Amino acid sequence: MAHHMHTFETGSALAEALATRVTSTLSAAIAAKGAATLAVSGGSTPKAFFEALSLKKLDWAKVKITLVDERFVPADNARSNHLLVATHLLKNEAASAEFVPLYRPEATIEDAATAASGIVPGMTEPFDVAILGMGTDGHTASFFPGGDHLAAALDLSKPRRVMTMEAPGAGEARLTLSFSALQDAGLLVVHIEGAEKKAVLDKALSGTDEADMPIRAVLERAATTPDIYWAP
C-alpha cells in the first residue's frame, strides 16, 4: 500500500511539523485560487496539532474548516468534535477562519446529513487538506467495522456527501464525510500516536479486508497517496 511515512520522537515535534506542512499547503491554495479548505478529525490525538496550527501566520479569513466526522450532538456537548476544534484550533491566528459544522439541529440525523451536504466545503471539489485519525479498531472518519452504512461510505462511485453511521463501537450515531469526499484531498494525512496504534497500522498495511479494518480503504484506494504522521 503506497504511503509516505513520517516518524517523530515526540508528539510535540509531530504537531509542529504537521502544522507547518498544513500551513504551507493552505497558503499555496490561497495563492492559487484565493481560498482554501481543511477537514480535521476529533479525538484526543490532534489537540497538540490544533494548538500549534492555531499559532501559524496565514490569511485565515480565506480558510474554511470542517470536520471529517462528528457525533450527532450539539456543539456544547463535551463529546462534540466541534467543541474540541473551537477550544484548540479556532483561536489565536486561526480565530478568523470560517468553521462549518457537520452537526445541524434537525429532527433526525438523516435530515442533518442532508442539510450538511449542501453547506460544508469539499462537496464540489477536493479538500486542500484532510487530516484523518485512526482508532484501535482500524476505523477512520466514522468508517467503523460493522457500520450500518460502511459499504456505501467506502464506495468511491458514490457522490461526495455527508452520511450517517451507526456501529457497535461508535457510541453515538455519527455524521461522516464519505470516502469519495476525502480520498482526493490535495494533502491527505493519517495522524496517529502511540505504540498501540502503530501496531494497528502495521496490521492494516499487511492485510486486505476493508470491512474488518476500514483504514485499509484509505491506504489502498485513495487517489492521493496518504502521508502518515506518527510519534510514539
C-alpha positions as CSV (number, residue, x, y, z in Angstrom):
1,M,0.0,0.0,0.0
2,A,1.5,3.3,-1.1
3,H,2.1,5.9,1.6
4,H,4.7,8.4,2.9
5,M,5.8,7.7,6.5
6,H,6.9,10.5,8.8
7,T,8.1,9.4,12.2
8,F,8.9,11.8,15.1
9,E,10.4,11.3,18.5
10,T,7.7,13.2,20.4
11,G,4.1,14.2,19.9
12,S,5.1,17.9,20.2
13,A,7.6,17.5,17.3
14,L,5.0,15.9,15.2
15,A,2.4,18.6,16.0
16,E,4.8,21.4,14.9
17,A,5.9,19.6,11.8
18,L,2.3,18.8,10.7
19,A,1.2,22.3,11.5
20,T,3.9,23.7,9.3
21,R,3.1,21.4,6.5
22,V,-0.6,22.2,6.6
23,T,0.0,25.9,6.8
24,S,2.2,25.7,3.7
25,T,-0.4,23.7,1.8
26,L,-3.2,26.1,2.7
27,S,-1.1,29.1,1.9
28,A,-0.3,27.7,-1.6
29,A,-4.1,27.0,-2.2
30,I,-4.9,30.6,-1.2
31,A,-2.3,31.9,-3.5
32,A,-3.6,29.8,-6.4
33,K,-7.3,30.2,-6.0
34,G,-8.0,32.8,-3.3
35,A,-9.4,30.3,-0.7
36,A,-8.5,27.0,1.0
37,T,-10.4,24.2,2.7
38,L,-9.4,22.0,5.6
39,A,-11.1,18.9,7.1
40,V,-10.0,17.8,10.5
41,S,-10.7,14.9,12.8
42,G,-11.6,14.8,16.5
43,G,-10.4,12.7,19.4
44,S,-7.6,13.4,21.8
45,T,-4.7,12.9,19.3
46,P,-5.0,16.1,17.3
47,K,-5.1,18.6,20.3
48,A,-1.4,19.5,20.2
49,F,-1.5,19.8,16.4
50,F,-4.5,22.1,16.6
51,E,-2.8,24.3,19.2
52,A,0.3,24.5,17.0
53,L,-1.7,25.2,13.9
54,S,-3.7,28.0,15.6
55,L,-0.5,30.0,16.0
56,K,0.6,29.9,12.4
57,K,0.5,33.0,10.3
58,L,-1.9,32.6,7.4
59,D,-4.7,34.5,5.8
60,W,-7.1,32.5,7.9
61,A,-10.2,34.5,6.8
62,K,-9.8,32.7,3.5
63,V,-9.9,29.3,5.0
64,K,-13.0,27.1,5.5
65,I,-12.6,24.4,8.2
66,T,-15.0,21.5,8.6
67,L,-14.9,18.1,10.3
68,V,-14.2,14.7,8.9
69,D,-16.9,13.3,11.2
70,E,-19.0,14.3,14.2
71,R,-21.3,12.7,16.8
72,F,-24.9,13.7,16.5
73,V,-24.7,16.0,19.5
74,P,-24.8,19.8,19.7
75,A,-21.6,21.9,19.9
76,D,-21.8,22.4,23.7
77,N,-21.7,18.6,24.3
78,A,-18.4,17.5,25.9
79,R,-18.1,14.8,23.3
80,S,-18.6,17.1,20.3
81,N,-15.7,17.4,17.9
82,H,-17.0,20.9,17.2
83,L,-16.2,21.8,20.8
84,L,-12.8,20.3,20.5
85,V,-11.9,22.3,17.4
86,A,-13.4,25.5,18.9
87,T,-11.3,25.0,22.1
88,H,-8.0,24.1,20.5
89,L,-7.9,25.5,16.9
90,L,-10.4,28.3,16.3
91,K,-8.3,30.9,18.3
92,N,-5.1,32.9,18.1
93,E,-4.2,33.4,14.4
94,A,-6.9,30.9,13.3
95,A,-9.7,32.8,15.0
96,S,-10.8,34.4,11.7
97,A,-11.2,31.0,9.9
98,E,-14.7,30.1,8.9
99,F,-15.9,26.9,10.6
100,V,-18.7,24.9,9.0
101,P,-20.0,22.2,11.4
102,L,-21.4,18.9,10.3
103,Y,-24.0,18.8,13.1
104,R,-27.3,20.5,12.3
105,P,-30.2,20.8,14.7
106,E,-32.6,18.9,12.5
107,A,-35.3,16.5,13.7
108,T,-33.3,13.4,12.5
109,I,-29.7,12.6,11.8
110,E,-30.7,11.8,8.2
111,D,-32.1,15.4,7.8
112,A,-28.9,16.7,9.4
113,A,-26.7,14.8,6.9
114,T,-28.7,16.2,4.0
115,A,-28.5,19.7,5.3
116,A,-24.8,19.5,5.9
117,S,-24.2,18.0,2.5
118,G,-25.5,21.3,1.0
119,I,-23.3,23.5,3.1
120,V,-19.9,22.0,4.1
121,P,-16.9,22.5,1.9
122,G,-15.4,19.6,0.0
123,M,-18.6,18.6,-1.7
124,T,-17.9,20.2,-5.1
125,E,-14.1,19.9,-5.4
126,P,-11.3,18.2,-3.4
127,F,-10.3,19.5,0.0
128,D,-6.9,21.2,0.0
129,V,-6.1,19.3,3.3
130,A,-7.8,16.4,5.0
131,I,-6.5,15.1,8.3
132,L,-7.7,11.6,9.3
133,G,-7.2,9.8,12.6
134,M,-7.5,6.1,13.3
135,G,-8.9,4.1,16.2
136,T,-7.5,0.9,17.7
137,D,-10.3,-1.0,15.9
138,G,-9.0,0.2,12.5
139,H,-11.7,2.8,11.9
140,T,-11.1,6.2,10.3
141,A,-13.6,9.1,9.9
142,S,-16.7,7.3,11.1
143,F,-16.0,4.3,8.9
144,F,-16.4,1.7,11.7
145,P,-16.2,-2.1,11.4
146,G,-19.8,-3.2,11.4
147,G,-21.1,0.2,10.5
148,D,-24.6,0.1,9.1
149,H,-23.6,2.2,6.0
150,L,-19.9,1.2,5.8
151,A,-20.0,-0.2,2.3
152,A,-21.8,2.9,0.9
153,A,-19.4,5.2,2.8
154,L,-16.4,3.5,1.2
155,D,-17.9,3.3,-2.3
156,L,-15.9,5.7,-4.5
157,S,-18.6,5.6,-7.2
158,K,-20.9,7.4,-4.9
159,P,-21.0,11.2,-4.8
160,R,-19.3,13.4,-2.2
161,R,-21.7,13.8,0.7
162,V,-22.3,13.8,4.4
163,M,-23.6,10.4,5.6
164,T,-24.9,8.8,8.8
165,M,-23.3,5.9,10.5
166,E,-24.2,3.7,13.4
167,A,-21.9,1.0,14.7
168,P,-21.3,-1.1,17.8
169,G,-18.0,0.7,18.5
170,A,-19.2,4.2,17.6
171,G,-21.2,5.2,20.8
172,E,-23.5,7.9,19.5
173,A,-24.8,8.0,16.0
174,R,-22.4,9.7,13.7
175,L,-22.2,12.1,10.8
176,T,-19.3,11.5,8.5
177,L,-17.9,12.7,5.2
178,S,-17.9,9.9,2.5
179,F,-14.7,8.4,1.4
180,S,-15.3,9.9,-2.0
181,A,-15.1,13.4,-0.4
182,L,-11.8,12.6,1.3
183,Q,-9.8,10.4,-0.9
184,D,-8.6,13.0,-3.4
185,A,-7.6,15.8,-1.0
186,G,-4.5,17.8,-2.0
187,L,-2.8,16.7,1.2
188,L,-4.2,13.6,2.8
189,V,-2.8,12.8,6.3
190,V,-3.3,10.0,8.7
191,H,-2.2,11.2,12.1
192,I,-1.6,8.6,14.8
193,E,0.3,8.4,18.0
194,G,1.4,5.6,20.4
195,A,2.7,2.1,20.1
196,E,-0.8,0.5,20.1
197,K,-1.9,2.5,17.1
198,K,1.3,1.8,15.2
199,A,0.7,-1.9,15.7
200,V,-2.9,-1.4,14.3
201,L,-1.4,0.5,11.3
202,D,1.1,-2.3,10.6
203,K,-1.7,-4.8,10.7
204,A,-3.7,-2.7,8.3
205,L,-0.8,-2.3,5.9
206,S,-0.3,-6.1,5.8
207,G,-3.9,-7.1,5.2
208,T,-6.7,-6.6,2.6
209,D,-10.1,-6.8,4.4
210,E,-11.5,-3.3,4.4
211,A,-14.7,-4.2,6.3
212,D,-12.5,-5.6,9.1
213,M,-10.2,-2.5,9.2
214,P,-11.7,0.4,7.1
215,I,-8.4,2.4,7.3
216,R,-7.2,-0.1,4.7
217,A,-9.5,1.6,2.1
218,V,-7.7,4.9,2.7
219,L,-4.3,3.3,2.4
220,E,-5.2,1.1,-0.6
221,R,-7.6,3.1,-2.7
222,A,-7.2,6.9,-2.0
223,A,-6.3,8.8,-5.2
224,T,-3.9,10.9,-3.1
225,T,-1.0,9.0,-1.6
226,P,-1.5,9.3,2.2
227,D,1.1,10.9,4.4
228,I,1.2,9.0,7.7
229,Y,2.4,11.1,10.7
230,W,3.3,9.0,13.8
231,A,5.0,9.6,17.1
232,P,5.4,7.0,20.0
